[in-house]
């Protein structure tokens, strides 16, 4: 599952690496992101709650945050 992720301003964020799903509730709990931006993106993994995303018409995901906010939230 490799979906592209953009910010709410259309800036590139990265790709979905994996999902944490609550099967009984039928919802995505967390999205693990391999960033395509920032310092040493290949060495980083970011985690964001599923509710922080919306699906775009082209099938990609949009993070309801700016690229700057995303990069500041590294875990």
N, C-alpha and C positions, 0 to 999 in steps of 0.2 A: 504494500500500500504506500505509494509515493505520490502524495498530492502536494502541489505547490501552495505556499502560504504567502500572502501579501498583507501589508498593513492597511489600515482604514484609509490611507492616502494613496494606496496603490504601490507603495514601496516594497521591494522584495524582502522577505523575511527568511525563508528557507523552505524545507520540505518536512512533511510528517515522517518521523522515523517509526513511531509506534503509537498505539492507542491503549488506554486503560478504560475498559468498558464494564459497566454495571449491567450484566445480562438480564437479571430479573426486572430491572427498571427500564431497560432498553435505552440507555443513554451513555454518551461518552463522558467519562469522569475527567480524564486528563489526556492531553496530547503531548507527546514527546517530540521535540523539534530539533532537527539538525539544521543549524543556521547557515545561510548562504552569505551572511554579512558579518562584519565585526572582526575583532582581532582573533586570529587562530580559529576560524569557524569549524575546521575539521576536528578540533580537539574539544568541542563543546557540545553539550546537550541542554536544551532548555525545556522546562515543563510549564504548561499553561492549562488552566481549567477549560473543560469542554465548552462551558457557557460563554467563554471569551471569543468564540468563533461564530461566523455565519458562512453558509455556502454561497458561492457566487454562481452566476448562470453558466459559466464555463466549466464548472465542476471543481474549481480550486477553492481553497479556504481563505477567508479574510479574518485576520486578527483584529479585534476591536481596540486597537492601540496603535500608536505610531512606532516606527522603526526605532527611534531613539528610546522610547519607553521600554520596548522589548529588549533592547541591548542592555539597558540598565538593570534588568530584572534577572540576570543570570543566577542560576542556582547550582 
